[in-house]
Amino acid sequence: MAQALLSIQILPKVKPGEEVIPYVDRAIEIIKESGVNYRVGPLETTIEGDLDLLIDIVKRMNAAMFEMGSPSVMSQIKLVVDGQEGASISKQLLKYPDGQ
């Protein structure tokens, strides 16, 4: 499959008073374990790689939320697929080397 960028904001439902941060930390841990290039942002995390692999990572992230006790999960996803040149984080940020 083509090289893609996928940005995800994972929003697990938690019990009243329970912190969501451990869930988000686990989701990012799954991304790290996958070995794909990624960039954590304040509202979402962007991952780069083969589209099929990225979708599998999203599936694992959602499964982990259920394993941690979340009864439901919303995942907001943005997806860029470039079948000719391949999408990459570095290409998307060429114009903004300082992140500004």
N, C-alpha and C positions, 0 to 999 in steps of 0.2 A: 504494500500500500504506500501511498505518498507520505512524504515528510510533512508533519503538521505541527501547529501550535494549538494548545488547548489551555484556556484559562478557566479555573474552577474556584468557586466560592461554595464551600460545603457548609450547610446549615442544619446540624442535627438538632432534633427536638430534645430538650433536657428537662429533668424534673425541676419544679419551682425551687429557686435558690441554688441550683447546681450550676457550676461554672462550665462554660462551653469550651474553654481553652484546652483542657486535656484532650478533648475530641479533635480539635483542630491540630494540636501537636501530633496526635496519632496519624492523622491524615497526611501531614507533611512528612512524618517518618516513613510512611508507605512510599511516598514519592522518592525520598532519599534512597531507600532500599532498592528501588527499581533501577537505579543507575542512570536515569535520563537526566538531561540538562534541565534545570528548573530555576525559577526566580520567584521568591516569596515577596508579595506586595502587601500593602496594608489592608486591602479588601479582597484580594484573590491571589492565587498562585498560578503561574504560567509554567507549563511543561512542554517539552519539545521532543519529538521523535516520530516513529512510525505510528500512523493513526490507529491501527489495531492495538498496538501496545498501549497507547494513551487511553483508549477506551477500557482496556483491561485494568489499568491503574485506577480509573474512576470506579469501576466495579469493586475492586478491592477496598478502596477508600470507603465506599458506602457500606460494604459488608462489615468493615471494622467498626463503623458507628453502631450497627445493630449488635455486634458482639460486645460492645461497651455498655449496652443497655438503652440506647436511643430507640424509641418506638417508631420513629419516622425520620426521614432525612430528605432535605431539599438540596439539590446540587444545581447551582446556576453555572452554565457552561457557555463559553465563547470558543469558537473553533475557526481556525484558518488552515486550509489545505492548499498547498501549491504543488501541483502535479508536475511542473516543469523544472523549477529551480529549487524547490523545497523551502518550506517556511522555517525561519529560525529566529530566536530571540535577538541574536546579535544583528541580523538584518533589519529587524523592526526598529531597533534602537540606534542605528547608525547615525541618524540625524541628532540624537540626544546623548552624546557620550558621557556627559556629566549627570545624566538622569534628571536634568532640569527642563 
